[in-house]
Amino acid sequence: MALKTKVKEFREKAGLKQSELAELVHARRETIVHLENGRYNPSLKLAMDIAKVFHVTVEELFEFTED
């Protein structure tokens, strides 16, 4: 199973730069880059923090897909 993310889509809709989102969730910009490119699976806390920024559920941001 692979984790599919909509973080980039929500971030762009909100008009945020990767560095701005990273600052809001106390992460490094590189973490956001890797997350958006599917090379990083976030911790539950990070996933919840990002969801909180966009006022959505974790399930709206992330989903598991079959490879």
Summary of the structure (lengths in Angstrom):
residues: 67
radius of gyration: 10.9
end to end distance: 5.7
largest distance: 32.0
contacts: 163
relative contact order: 0.27
helix: 55%
strand: 12%
